Structure formats: C-alpha cells, structure tokens
Amino acid sequence: MGLLTIGAFARAAGLSPKALRLYDDLGLLRPASVDPVSGYRRYSPDQLERARLIGLLRRTGMPLARISLALSSSDPAAEVLAYWRSVEADVAARGRLVAFLVEQLSGKDTAMTGLIHAARADRGLVRESNQDAAYAGPHLLAVADGFGQGGHQASVAAIEAVRPLDSLTSGDPLAALGEAFRAAGAAVRNLEDAGTTLTALLWSGSRLGVVHVGDSRAYLLRAVELHQLTQDHVQGSAIPATLVKALHRQPAEPDLLLSDGRNGDRYLLCSDGLYNAVPADVLQAELRAAATPGDAVGTLVDLANRRGGPDNIACVVADVAA
C-alpha cells in the first residue's frame, strides 16, 4: 500500500485531519512526506499504530505535552501510569472538596479538621530521572529534592521518615516534626553519595508546624497575598544555587516554624524546579485562580514544563478547610 492522503489516514486512524495537523505542528506525528508545492501531507500505513495510540491517550485526558514526553521516554508505560496516578489524586481531592461543600451548604456546624490536598512529583523535560518526592495527606505535606547518585533514594527515605506523622491529630507539631526530621537524617546518612532537601508541614488542631532544610520552599496564600514561609539554605544567587544545609552525611539543624491555620488558607510546598521556572507573581496568580488544590498542582507543574522543564518538580498544594 502506498502513502495515504491526510483524509484517508485520518479515517483509518479514527482521528480528524485537524488533529493530525496539530500533531504535526507539535512534532508528535510527522507526515511521511509533504508536497513542497501544495503542502499536502501524506502518511505511511506504518504510522497508523502511533496515530491510534495518540488518539487513545487523548481519550484519557492526557495533555499533548505529556503524551509527547511519554512517547519519547525510555519507559512510556511508566509515564502513562504516573500521569494516571496524578489524575486519580486530583479526582480524590475534588471528592473531598465536594464533601466539604455539601456539608457547608447543608448548614451543619463544622470545625477545622484538616487539609484538602494534592501532590505531584514530575521528572520535567530535561533530567534523565526524577529525584524529587512529594507527599500530601489530611495532616501532613512534604517535599524533598534529592541530589547525588542516590538522590532518588534519599528523597524517598526522607518522605517515608516523616510520613507516619499523617496519623497525628493532636499534640505539639514542632516536637513531632523535630523527631521525624532526626529519623529522616539518620535514614539519609545510611545512603552513599546521596542527600536531599526536606520541607514538611504538619497540621495539628488549628496549628501548623513547618520543618525545613535546604532550598525547597513553603508558601502561604492568605486572602490575596502570597508569603514565603521558609528561607533557602543556599549560598550565592546562581541557578542552581549552592546548598549550604541539607540532609546529607553530616547532621543538620532544621528551621522550625509554627503558624496558625485559618479557614481558606492555601499552602504550597515545592522544590526549586517549580519556583525557578515560574516567577512568584505567576505562582500567586495561579494559586488564587485554581478552584482546587488538584487544579493548582496540575497548572503549576504544566507551567514549569512549558517554560522548559529544566529540573525535576515536586509540588504540593493544600487548603485549610472547616
């Protein structure tokens, strides 16, 4: 069989000619040939499998930029699974928001009980692997940005060390965070050629404690103002900056902060892969505009990737709700 016109190929693939033109423009599916005079595109039957795969991925709601990343990856199945897990997390966060709104609209008395949250760790578009980790639960938020040969293991170990705090519903959040931080430090020191930042927020009653080391960040959006809660432990202003404190071979003393939680507050925890790519004013605008934490996480990570995605991205957004 010879080359197919764009119309014939579109019918065989179950796509529209308009979609095929878009895929060509984005580099997702180039025609086998383009007439230099008329500009008519022609496709090989061998390209049908890829075209149909792109169509199926679009039916899952997967953005075209994410499809391009998946199909160019050495492990496309893992990229698709990672995308779907982020969708499931978003749906779960929306479900919690709906439950909260139903309770509010029913007129029932409520008290602040926890966090409506979403999290995502993304490889970005340049790095060969993802060394960032993110976690979000009803009482605990955390991000870690690993470095060194064992950076992925370090960030995961740090998150796993603080994760048990998500079951804590009362008590002193700073004491609990300090103890968990020491456990994280011990876990990372057992790894060779590895280190990580760690920024975690613990909700306990109406108080929020923050533990922080490195150059990941915690932000608070209160009303219309965005406040950076943590200070970067870095030297110099280059990107990437030189870390002067992190979980590594030597013990490190973290910054510990205590804040009051107010209904309507929105928190952002992120690695430098987000805030180096997306300016603070854009972070503020998108956090204000997003209807849910899941919407905010998806928008911010996609923005960082559209701006080149030069680094791994860890992003957690959570709302304090009654």
MOSULBEL-V793763 format. One record per residue. N is the residue number from 0. RES is the residue in one small letter. SS is DSSP state (H for helix, E for strand, C for the rest). Layout:
n	res	ss
N	RES	SS
N	RES	SS
This chain:
n	res	ss
0	m	C
1	g	C
2	l	C
3	l	E
4	t	E
5	i	H
6	g	H
7	a	H
8	f	H
9	a	H
10	r	H
11	a	H
12	a	H
13	g	C
14	l	C
15	s	C
16	p	H
17	k	H
18	a	H
19	l	H
20	r	H
21	l	H
22	y	H
23	d	H
24	d	H
25	l	C
26	g	C
27	l	C
28	l	C
29	r	C
30	p	C
31	a	C
32	s	E
33	v	E
34	d	C
35	p	C
36	v	C
37	s	C
38	g	C
39	y	C
40	r	E
41	r	E
42	y	E
43	s	C
44	p	H
45	d	H
46	q	H
47	l	H
48	e	H
49	r	H
50	a	H
51	r	H
52	l	H
53	i	H
54	g	H
55	l	H
56	l	H
57	r	H
58	r	H
59	t	C
60	g	C
61	m	C
62	p	C
63	l	H
64	a	H
65	r	H
66	i	H
67	s	H
68	l	H
69	a	H
70	l	H
71	s	H
72	s	C
73	s	C
74	d	C
75	p	H
76	a	H
77	a	H
78	e	H
79	v	H
80	l	H
81	a	H
82	y	H
83	w	H
84	r	H
85	s	H
86	v	H
87	e	H
88	a	H
89	d	H
90	v	H
91	a	H
92	a	H
93	r	H
94	g	H
95	r	H
96	l	H
97	v	H
98	a	H
99	f	H
100	l	H
101	v	H
102	e	H
103	q	H
104	l	H
105	s	C
106	g	C
107	k	C
108	d	C
109	t	C
110	a	C
111	m	C
112	t	C
113	g	E
114	l	E
115	i	E
116	h	E
117	a	E
118	a	E
119	r	E
120	a	E
121	d	E
122	r	C
123	g	C
124	l	C
125	v	C
126	r	C
127	e	C
128	s	C
129	n	C
130	q	C
131	d	E
132	a	E
133	a	E
134	y	E
135	a	E
136	g	C
137	p	C
138	h	C
139	l	E
140	l	E
141	a	E
142	v	E
143	a	E
144	d	E
145	g	E
146	f	E
147	g	C
148	q	C
149	g	C
150	g	H
151	h	H
152	q	H
153	a	H
154	s	H
155	v	H
156	a	H
157	a	H
158	i	H
159	e	H
160	a	H
161	v	H
162	r	H
163	p	H
164	l	H
165	d	H
166	s	H
167	l	C
168	t	C
169	s	C
170	g	C
171	d	C
172	p	H
173	l	H
174	a	H
175	a	H
176	l	H
177	g	H
178	e	H
179	a	H
180	f	H
181	r	H
182	a	H
183	a	H
184	g	H
185	a	H
186	a	H
187	v	H
188	r	H
189	n	C
190	l	C
191	e	C
192	d	C
193	a	C
194	g	E
195	t	E
196	t	C
197	l	E
198	t	E
199	a	E
200	l	E
201	l	E
202	w	E
203	s	E
204	g	C
205	s	C
206	r	E
207	l	E
208	g	E
209	v	E
210	v	E
211	h	E
212	v	E
213	g	C
214	d	C
215	s	C
216	r	E
217	a	E
218	y	E
219	l	E
220	l	E
221	r	E
222	a	C
223	v	C
224	e	E
225	l	E
226	h	E
227	q	E
228	l	C
229	t	C
230	q	C
231	d	C
232	h	C
233	v	E
234	q	E
235	g	C
236	s	C
237	a	C
238	i	C
239	p	C
240	a	C
241	t	E
242	l	E
243	v	C
244	k	C
245	a	C
246	l	E
247	h	C
248	r	C
249	q	C
250	p	C
251	a	C
252	e	C
253	p	C
254	d	E
255	l	E
256	l	E
257	l	E
258	s	E
259	d	E
260	g	C
261	r	C
262	n	C
263	g	C
264	d	C
265	r	E
266	y	E
267	l	E
268	l	E
269	c	E
270	s	C
271	d	H
272	g	H
273	l	H
274	y	H
275	n	C
276	a	C
277	v	C
278	p	C
279	a	H
280	d	H
281	v	H
282	l	H
283	q	H
284	a	H
285	e	H
286	l	H
287	r	H
288	a	H
289	a	C
290	a	C
291	t	C
292	p	H
293	g	H
294	d	H
295	a	H
296	v	H
297	g	H
298	t	H
299	l	H
300	v	H
301	d	H
302	l	H
303	a	H
304	n	H
305	r	H
306	r	C
307	g	C
308	g	C
309	p	C
310	d	C
311	n	C
312	i	E
313	a	E
314	c	E
315	v	E
316	v	E
317	a	E
318	d	E
319	v	E
320	a	E
321	a	C
